Amino acid sequence: MLAPPPLQLGFSPRRVIVFSGHIVDAVGRLDERFPMRCARKAADRIDDALVGIKAGAADLAITQGSAGGDILFVESCLAHNVPVQLLQPLPEGEFVERSIARMTDGAGWKRRYLAARPSLAGPPTSMPHAPGNVFERCNHWMLATARASGAPTIELMCLWNGAPGNPGGTAHMADLFREAQCAITWIDTRDL
């Protein structure tokens, strides 16, 4: 899959932490991946992971900003003064509607997204349009941007149940980082 050109960041971070995680489950989902009742525990585990790697202002966090794991990661990064850049597969308005507003407690997740937005390292950036699965291409784009940053350390933090998934999902991102031989911090949603 051809990734768009990497986003030029304007500074060289000490470390780039790319995050990928499950969105919150729809109400009544039978095969639970990340039910809303686990959001607080997930936030605590993300926070613990950031503390464990001593994440701070010299680092950079990259994620899309979806309802669920992504927003929890953004909030934790901002609490630890880690600059956050959102790289989104769709124009921001369309992304917010599709990946935040339509989710379980979409209004609450949208408020959290909008509350975090002014504190981001820069405005959310939308991936250039091209044919194909936009979420799969965005995973490649996030990895390419991390690599192009000049950071000596690139790692993935993921909130995932370990199961295979759809193209462009968290399983796909974990595969990309394994192939790139980057460190992965896996927060298993089955343990929440």
Secondary structure, DSSP 4 states (H G I P E B T S, - for coil): -PPPPPPP-SS--SEEEEEEEPPPPPTT-SS-SS-GGGHHHHHHHHHHHHHHTT--TTSEEEE---TTHHHHHHHHHHHTT--EEEEESS-HHHHHIIIIITSTTHHHHHHHHHHHGGGSSS--EEPPP-SS-HHHHHHHHHHHHHHHTT-SEEEEEEEE-S----TTSHHHHHHHHHHTT-EEEEEEGGG-
